[in-house]
Amino acid sequence: MSQHSRARRPSMKMIRHGRAMIAVQEGGFYDRHRMRASLEQVKTLSGLSDLRFFERFRKQTVEIEGLGASVTPNYFYDLSAYQAIFTADHAALRELVEGPLEPLWLLPGRGIIVFTALQHRFCDIDPYLEFSVAIPVNRPGAPNLGPVAALAGLLRRENRVYIWKLPVTTELACVRGVIRANFPKYVCPLEFELTGENPHATVVSDGTPDLVMRWKPLRTRPAPAAAVLRTHALTIKDGRVLDNLGLFHPVRRASSMKADAATLELNRGPLSTALRALRLGRMLRFEAFTSAQLVIHEPVVLPGV
């Protein structure tokens, strides 16, 4: 049984969220606080003790087309993330990437694709699961230096990715992401088993497993306090490139470069069918963040792109 399906289903209520009517948890964190809770309130409600990462940021209310007045940035106080990086056909990746963005290349003819299973346990917009399929891209306007650019990003703890697929398990997470930044979010069942001897994450299509990512359990260790990762999630909206900056603060992490540390099981669903066309290759790196925190800022339009 999956970690998601074991949880008791909360009572839901319909609310107007901008131009959409969506279901949210009745009496849940979002329903009560609408992203305005203080860190002291979060500590009391969540039992989390260390929220110092969020003290450097300040919430503000901004007008967002389609949502109206909205509080930003979005805080994810406690989450887990499991990420596997694979090679793929560069020409096929280029067909998926919109606008002026260019997929990074690792070797001639080969690019990179990243699969990430995220369990958001306590955040401003209530708990949900998310599965990201992203394509690392070059900084717009800069020469595409392939592995040199990828290495530079690692050294700077900064990367840029084009978000290709982003299924989530709640309407709230979906609607906010689509309206704010045109993220390719859609609601579908996700089944995660994050503990035990066979951890895995499954994207379900039409009631059957579509894509399954499996990994070997790793013993995590505390991450350095300064190890904040800057991720620029790039999307295209109305012909413009939007930069969605996320600041990812790992608390406990582990990694492996063994080729069998993580595997993908492609079945007959639409996501697996699309992935087969990418001629996936070797698994390059797997990272497990059993505890982490995240701040996502409002998107900004990249000038001159």
Secondary structure, DSSP 8 states (H G I E B T S, - for coil): --HHHHS----EEEEEETTEEEEEETTSHHHHHTT---HHHHHHHH-----GGGGG---EEEEETTTEEEEESEEEEEEEEEEEEEEEEHHHHHHH--TT--B-EEETTEEEEEEEEEEEEEETT--EEEEEEEEEB--TTS---THHHHHHHHHHTEEEEEEEEEEES-HHHHHHHHHHH---EEE--EEEE-SSSS-EEEEEETTEEEEEEEE-----EE--TT--EEEEEEEEETTEEEEEEEEEEEEEEEEE--TTSEEEEE-SSHHHHHHHTT----EEEEEEEEEEEEEE---EE-TT-
